[in-house]
Amino acid sequence: MNNVKHTESTDVLIVGAGFAGMYMLYRLRAMGLSVQVLEAGSGVGGTWFWNRYPGARCDVPSMEYSFSFSDELQQDWDWSEVMAGQPEILDYANHIAERFDLLPQILFDTRVKSATYNEGTRQWLISTDAGKSYEARYCVMATGCLSVPNTPSIVGADNFLGPVYHTGRWPHEGVDFTGVRVGLIGTGSSGVQSIPVIAKEAAHLTVFQRTPNYTMPANNRPLTEEFRAEAKANYDEIRQQQRASLAGIIGYGFGFGGADNAPPTDSILETTAEQRRSSLDQDGFAAISRYLDIGLDPKANELACDMYREQVERVIDDPEVADRLMPRDYPIGCKRPVIDSHYYDAFNQDNVTLVDLRRGGIENITETGVKTKQGSYEFDALVYATGFDAMTGALLKVEIKGREGTRLADVWEAGPR
């Protein structure tokens, strides 16, 4: 029997059918090039295909977190909220794929194993886990920066007898935690978003926190028809400002996290302790956003950190829990800001326990839970909310070799450059 797999040829081979991969396909096809997209998942959407954990949501205003290449698309699509949830964003991705007839060029459930450049033919040879190979003049890695889950290496991880979940690979059918004792490791973005939702269902939720986050309450709400109409009428100007901005986001109609769009104008170094307390009385966590100098002066930043910790103390009922939730030893803005929906409220619930790993880390995972230096905790299900092998994770999962057989993994051994 002949087991030789046929090698197909195409002008461009794109790896990934998230938003970048779909747009690349759309543009290259319009240029008359032959294109093949390979996607490991069974549908389009990239990170929004995989990340279906409870509470998953974008923290960029919906009217800006969208394609600009088709004005008809901009005018036809109606976002429902200031910041869309995962289901709506995935609906949008599927709409793009169908509207622009992208699906015929996308092969799903296919993971790329290697990409090797042949200097003689000036072609890339791409192999897949299905044994099929492709030759392409160009190979585009549209794999995204948040696509490979990061699961920490913990002693005994395979010992746990209950179900184990990762926020980056959440079951598509969802998970019912009603009456279940849940342990959750991680308080980054996915943890901050999922904790309040899981806490409402679970019989008990034990959260293992390594580093507390500076997180700001989301001011999410439904978009009015009037606002959508106004934004659509001004899309040309909005897109122009986005392209000219540093981050590609201008916050049209809204400030950070959906708050009122009020640029910072005050200097925190010129305020008194009483004035800072008064601003917390008035605006809560959002009071910090009024100060212009917290990103410019370390002393100003530390005053803002003090304000943040004071507000945590105000909103958390148990002073001991409040102290555990307070970020220390790093400034506001040092990490990507997190937006939350009732995150701190969850820690006022009787069925939520916070384990601060700064006071004694995880030693191992047992058949029934987690053992730390502070004690042992038992539960029925375990959730890893531990984020991604960000930026380079997906690229380094593929054996990529360039000129003279040089491996990308070797060139990037000490980090991308």
Helices and strands as residue ranges (DSSP letters): E 7-15, H 19-30, E 35-38, H 47-50, H 71-76, H 86-99, G 103-105, E 106-107, E 112-118, E 123-128, E 133-141, G 157-159, E 164-166, G 167-169, E 181-185, H 189-201, E 204-209, E 215-217, H 225-233, H 235-244, G 256-258, G 268-270, H 273-283, G 284-290, G 293-295, H 298-315, H 319-325, E 338-340, H 343-346, E 352-356, G 357-359, E 362-365, E 369-372, E 375-378, E 381-384, H 393-397, E 399-401, G 403-405, H 408-411
